[in-house]
Amino acid sequence: MRELFPPGELTEFAGFVAAVNCGLVIGIMYDLFALLRKPFKSAVTTGIIDLLYYAVAMVIVALTLLYICLLYTSDAADDLI
């Protein structure tokens, strides 16, 4: 009988889901930061809010990439091969 997820494909699917979730979180966060920027007309305030958004987005992406990397390099992934 054929398996639903052959060995190795489960980690690929989990990595794909993690990347999609990361994109969704960053997209929603962008909209929230845009709402936060709206009342401010100053270029300095807008720049500070943008830098804050970029910093938070960078941390989220870095953590997602770390998670995906650990999926492929962990001992549990070696057992599937």
C-alpha positions as a Markdown table, in Angstrom:
| # | Residue | x | y | z |
|---|---|---|---|---|
| 1 | Met | 0.0 | 0.0 | 0.0 |
| 2 | Arg | 1.3 | 3.4 | -0.9 |
| 3 | Glu | 1.9 | 6.0 | 1.8 |
| 4 | Leu | 0.3 | 9.3 | 1.8 |
| 5 | Phe | 3.6 | 11.1 | 2.4 |
| 6 | Pro | 6.7 | 9.2 | 1.3 |
| 7 | Pro | 9.7 | 9.6 | 3.5 |
| 8 | Gly | 11.3 | 13.0 | 3.1 |
| 9 | Glu | 8.2 | 14.7 | 1.6 |
| 10 | Leu | 6.7 | 15.4 | 5.0 |
| 11 | Thr | 9.5 | 17.8 | 5.9 |
| 12 | Glu | 9.2 | 19.5 | 2.5 |
| 13 | Phe | 5.5 | 20.0 | 3.2 |
| 14 | Ala | 6.1 | 21.3 | 6.7 |
| 15 | Gly | 8.7 | 23.7 | 5.2 |
| 16 | Phe | 6.2 | 24.9 | 2.6 |
| 17 | Val | 3.5 | 25.5 | 5.2 |
| 18 | Ala | 6.0 | 27.4 | 7.4 |
| 19 | Ala | 7.0 | 29.7 | 4.5 |
| 20 | Val | 3.3 | 30.3 | 3.6 |
| 21 | Asn | 2.5 | 31.1 | 7.2 |
| 22 | Cys | 5.4 | 33.5 | 7.4 |
| 23 | Gly | 4.2 | 35.3 | 4.3 |
| 24 | Leu | 0.7 | 35.6 | 5.7 |
| 25 | Val | 1.9 | 36.9 | 9.1 |
| 26 | Ile | 4.2 | 39.5 | 7.4 |
| 27 | Gly | 1.3 | 40.6 | 5.0 |
| 28 | Ile | -1.1 | 41.1 | 7.9 |
| 29 | Met | 1.6 | 42.9 | 9.9 |
| 30 | Tyr | 2.2 | 45.2 | 6.9 |
| 31 | Asp | -1.5 | 46.2 | 6.9 |
| 32 | Leu | -1.4 | 46.8 | 10.7 |
| 33 | Phe | 1.7 | 49.0 | 10.4 |
| 34 | Ala | 0.0 | 50.9 | 7.5 |
| 35 | Leu | -2.9 | 51.7 | 9.8 |
| 36 | Leu | -0.5 | 52.8 | 12.4 |
| 37 | Arg | 1.3 | 55.1 | 10.0 |
| 38 | Lys | -1.9 | 56.8 | 8.7 |
| 39 | Pro | -2.4 | 59.4 | 11.5 |
| 40 | Phe | 1.2 | 60.6 | 11.2 |
| 41 | Lys | 2.2 | 63.1 | 8.5 |
| 42 | Ser | 5.8 | 63.6 | 9.5 |
| 43 | Ala | 8.4 | 61.9 | 7.3 |
| 44 | Val | 10.5 | 61.1 | 10.3 |
| 45 | Thr | 7.7 | 59.3 | 12.2 |
| 46 | Thr | 6.8 | 57.4 | 9.0 |
| 47 | Gly | 10.5 | 56.4 | 8.6 |
| 48 | Ile | 10.7 | 55.2 | 12.2 |
| 49 | Ile | 7.5 | 53.1 | 11.8 |
| 50 | Asp | 8.9 | 51.7 | 8.6 |
| 51 | Leu | 12.2 | 50.7 | 10.2 |
| 52 | Leu | 10.3 | 49.1 | 13.0 |
| 53 | Tyr | 8.3 | 47.1 | 10.5 |
| 54 | Tyr | 11.4 | 46.0 | 8.6 |
| 55 | Ala | 13.1 | 44.9 | 11.9 |
| 56 | Val | 10.1 | 42.8 | 13.0 |
| 57 | Ala | 9.7 | 41.3 | 9.5 |
| 58 | Met | 13.4 | 40.5 | 9.4 |
| 59 | Val | 13.2 | 38.6 | 12.7 |
| 60 | Ile | 10.1 | 36.7 | 11.6 |
| 61 | Val | 11.8 | 35.6 | 8.3 |
| 62 | Ala | 15.0 | 34.7 | 10.1 |
| 63 | Leu | 13.1 | 32.5 | 12.6 |
| 64 | Thr | 11.1 | 30.9 | 9.8 |
| 65 | Leu | 14.3 | 30.1 | 7.9 |
| 66 | Leu | 15.9 | 28.7 | 11.0 |
| 67 | Tyr | 12.8 | 26.4 | 11.6 |
| 68 | Ile | 13.0 | 25.2 | 7.9 |
| 69 | Cys | 16.7 | 24.6 | 8.2 |
| 70 | Leu | 16.2 | 22.6 | 11.4 |
| 71 | Leu | 13.6 | 20.5 | 9.6 |
| 72 | Tyr | 16.2 | 19.4 | 7.1 |
| 73 | Thr | 19.1 | 19.0 | 9.5 |
| 74 | Ser | 17.6 | 17.4 | 12.6 |
| 75 | Asp | 18.1 | 13.8 | 13.5 |
| 76 | Ala | 14.4 | 13.2 | 13.0 |
| 77 | Ala | 14.7 | 14.1 | 9.4 |
| 78 | Asp | 17.6 | 11.7 | 9.0 |
| 79 | Asp | 15.4 | 8.9 | 10.3 |
| 80 | Leu | 13.0 | 9.5 | 7.4 |
| 81 | Ile | 15.7 | 9.0 | 4.7 |
